Structures are given as structure tokens and as C-alpha cells.
């Protein structure tokens, strides 16, 4: 369980950093993080922090891919966590 929390902390910090980085680069017209990379990091476990960061800094909030997709990823992750909990701990 400790390793899982460490992993989720690291991936969440990474999700925050790349989301803010992409926003700054968007404002300055520089190289951007690929949308597929943002979705992938979200799917790896950074979805909650990424969604909160996007809402906080108002980044990609007009894109359905993110405003629908990331909440769907969160729901899928919660469902998977519930199934794992039921199988191994209940």
C-alpha cells in the first residue's frame, strides 16, 4: 500500500507539472505537450490532480476530450480500485 501511495504521489506531481508547463507554453507560443501524453499520464494515475489543475488554471477546459475524458478515466480507475479491493481485501 505504501508503494502505491508513493507512486500516486509521484504521478500526480508529474501530472501537475506537465499541465502547468503546457499552459505556460500555450500562452507563450512555444513547444507544447501532446494531448495524447496528457491523457496517458492521466490514465497512469494522475487524473484527479490533472483535472483539478486544468480547472484551476483554466487549461483545455473547452476540449471535450479532457472535460469528459478525464472524469471518465477517474470513474474507470475508481471502478478498478473497487474490484481489486473486493477481490483481494473483502
N, C-alpha and C positions, 0 to 999 in steps of 0.2 A: 504493500500500500504506500509506503514511503517513497519508493521509486516512481510510482505513478504520480504522486503529488509533485515530486521534483520535475518529472517530465512535463506535466501540465503547466507548471510554473514557467519552465524554460520556453515551451512553445507559445505560451501566452505572451511572454515578454517579447519574443520574436515577432509574433503577430502584431503587437502594438507598434514595434519599431518599423516594420515594413509598411504598415498602413500610414503612419505619420510621414515616413520617408516618401511614399508615393504621393501624398497630399502636397508636401513641400515641393517635390519635383513637378507636380502638375501646375502649381502656382508660378513656378519659375521657368516652365517650359523645357525642362531637361528630360533626361532618360527616365522612363517610367518602369515600375514593376508590372509584369504581365498580369492580366486579370486571372489567368489560369493559376499563377503562382499564389495569388491571394486566396483563391478558392481552395487550392491544395493545402495551404497552411491552415486554413480554417478547418478543413476535413481532418487534418492531423491532430486537432485538439485545441486550436486557438480560436475557435468560432465565437465563443461568448465575448472574449476580450476584443476580437476584431470587430464584431457587430457594435459593441459599446463604443469602441474608438471611432468607428465610422460615423456613428450618430453624434458623438461628442464633437468631432472636428468637421462634421458635415461633408464627408468624403464618400462619393459614389452612392449617395442616398437616392438618387434618381434612377439608378440602374436596378431593374427587376432581378437581374442575376444575383445581386448582392442582398437586396432588401427582402427578397423571397427565398433565395437560395441558402443564405447563411442561416436564417431561422429554421429552414428545413433540415439543414445539417445538424443544428443543435437538437432538434426533435429526434433525428435518427441516432445521434450519439447518446441521448438520454434513454431511448428505447434499447439500444445495445447494452448500455450500462445496467439497465433493469434486468435484461435477460441474463447477463453474466452474473449479476447478484443473485437472481433466482436459482440459477443452475449450481453455483458454487457456494453460496452462503446461506441460502434459505432452507 
